[in-house]
Amino acid sequence: MTRFNYFHKSGYMETEEAVLALAALAQSTRLEAFRALVRHEPDGLAAGDLARLLEVPQNTLSAHLSILTRARLVTSERHSRSIVYRANLTEFRDVAVFLLRDCCGGRPEVCEPVVETLQACCKPRRKERSRA
């Protein structure tokens, strides 16, 4: 297996792991399912709710969620009679870092716009003060 020198929770992120995750996201229903789960973090969504949100039959969604789960981009947990799915943001971060790790080739100004964009979209919102 090809190794990439980015330390991953289980050792080194391998090219095959990144390919599996990227392939899982390279289909429109799976990509939209993952994006919907990201929007619903940290609570996640029950499979039926996600199917209704995406307007996809439950059996079709189940197959897509299985692929995302095998790629470790999605986790699931049984709650009574339903299964709640959540985005695995740690794995997604590892894949993104895998892609960007050496993008600058020793020239940080090359990746600076990407980093700035990520920081801008992910800034914590300020809590508004209540006026008493």
Secondary structure, DSSP 8 states (H G I E B T S, - for coil): --EEEEEETTEEEEHHHHHHHHHHHSSHHHHHHHHHHHHTTTT-EEHHHHHHHHT--HHHHHHHHHHHHHTTSEEEEEETTEEEEEE-HHHHHHHHHHHHTTTTTT-HHHHHHHHHHHHHHT----------
